[in-house]
Amino acid sequence: MEEAIREPFTDIMETKDSVIVTAELPGVEKKDIKINATEDTIEISAETKEEKKIEEKGYYRKERSFGRYYRSYTLPAKVKPDKAKATYKNGVLEVVLPKAEVKEKGKSIKIE
C-alpha cells in the first residue's frame, strides 16, 4: 500500500518587512517538522506517526497510522532565510521570513 502525501493548507502573506507562511499540520509533533528556506522558496515537510492499542474482553486490536505532509512554495519576495523564525502551536506552523533589502532595480546609463 502506497503512502499518500498530503499538502498542508497554507497561507502566504507579504507585509512591508516580511513574508509570513502559515501552514496547518494537524496531528504532527514539532520535532517531526522540517523547514528549508532559500531567498525565494520555502519547503515544508512533516510526518505523523500514531499507534493505538485497544484491549477489551474478547476483543484485541492494534492500529498504526502514518502520514506525510509536503509542500514547496515560491515566495512573493526575496527573504533572508538565516533570519527566519518559526513557531508551532495547536497544529499551526507559522514561519516569519524577513525580507531582503531590495537593491536598485535598474539605472539609466547615459550614452557617450
C-alpha positions as CSV (number, residue, x, y, z in Angstrom):
1,M,0.0,0.0,0.0
2,E,1.5,3.3,-1.1
3,E,1.5,6.1,1.5
4,A,-0.3,9.3,0.5
5,I,1.5,12.7,0.7
6,R,-0.9,15.4,1.8
7,E,-0.4,19.1,1.1
8,P,-1.0,21.3,4.2
9,F,-3.5,24.1,3.9
10,T,-1.2,27.2,3.7
11,D,-1.5,31.0,3.7
12,I,1.4,33.2,2.5
13,M,1.1,36.8,3.4
14,E,3.5,39.7,2.5
15,T,3.9,42.7,4.7
16,K,6.2,45.7,4.4
17,D,9.1,43.9,6.2
18,S,8.4,40.2,5.9
19,V,6.8,37.2,4.3
20,I,4.7,35.1,6.7
21,V,3.9,31.5,5.9
22,T,1.2,29.8,7.9
23,A,0.5,26.0,7.4
24,E,-1.9,23.6,9.1
25,L,-0.2,20.4,10.2
26,P,-2.8,18.6,12.5
27,G,-1.6,15.7,14.4
28,V,2.1,16.5,13.9
29,E,4.6,16.9,16.7
30,K,7.0,19.8,16.5
31,K,10.1,17.5,16.3
32,D,8.7,15.9,13.1
33,I,8.5,19.1,11.1
34,K,11.3,20.1,8.7
35,I,11.5,23.6,7.1
36,N,14.0,24.5,4.4
37,A,14.1,28.0,3.0
38,T,16.1,29.9,0.4
39,E,16.0,33.5,-0.6
40,D,12.9,32.8,-2.8
41,T,11.4,29.4,-1.8
42,I,10.2,27.6,1.3
43,E,9.8,23.8,1.7
44,I,7.7,22.3,4.5
45,S,7.6,18.6,5.3
46,A,6.3,16.6,8.2
47,E,5.4,13.1,9.3
48,T,2.7,11.8,11.6
49,K,3.0,8.6,13.5
50,E,0.4,7.1,15.7
51,E,-0.1,3.7,17.2
52,K,-3.2,2.6,19.1
53,K,-3.7,-0.5,21.1
54,I,-7.1,-1.4,22.3
55,E,-7.7,-4.4,24.6
56,E,-11.2,-5.3,25.8
57,K,-12.8,-8.5,26.9
58,G,-12.7,-10.8,23.9
59,Y,-11.5,-8.1,21.6
60,Y,-8.0,-7.0,20.7
61,R,-6.9,-4.5,18.1
62,K,-3.7,-2.7,17.3
63,E,-3.6,0.1,14.7
64,R,-0.8,2.1,13.2
65,S,-1.2,5.2,11.1
66,F,1.5,7.1,9.3
67,G,1.1,10.2,7.2
68,R,3.2,12.7,5.4
69,Y,2.9,16.4,4.6
70,Y,4.9,18.1,1.9
71,R,4.7,21.4,0.1
72,S,7.1,23.7,-1.7
73,Y,6.3,27.3,-2.5
74,T,7.9,30.2,-4.4
75,L,7.8,33.3,-2.2
76,P,6.4,36.6,-3.4
77,A,9.6,38.5,-2.4
78,K,13.3,37.8,-1.7
79,V,13.9,36.9,2.0
80,K,16.7,36.3,4.5
81,P,16.3,32.6,5.3
82,D,19.0,32.8,8.0
83,K,16.9,35.3,10.0
84,A,13.6,33.4,9.8
85,K,11.7,32.5,12.9
86,A,9.2,29.6,13.2
87,T,6.6,28.8,15.8
88,Y,4.2,25.8,16.1
89,K,1.1,25.8,18.3
90,N,-2.1,23.8,18.2
91,G,-1.3,22.2,14.8
92,V,-0.5,25.5,13.1
93,L,3.0,26.3,11.9
94,E,4.0,30.0,11.3
95,V,7.2,31.0,9.7
96,V,8.2,34.7,9.5
97,L,10.9,35.4,6.9
98,P,12.3,38.9,7.0
99,K,12.6,40.5,3.5
100,A,16.0,41.0,2.0
101,E,16.9,44.6,1.2
102,V,15.7,45.4,-2.3
103,K,18.6,46.5,-4.5
104,E,18.0,49.1,-7.1
105,K,16.0,47.6,-9.9
106,G,17.9,49.4,-12.6
107,K,19.8,52.5,-13.5
108,S,19.8,54.7,-16.6
109,I,23.0,54.7,-18.4
110,K,24.0,57.8,-20.4
111,I,25.4,57.0,-23.9
112,E,28.5,59.0,-24.6
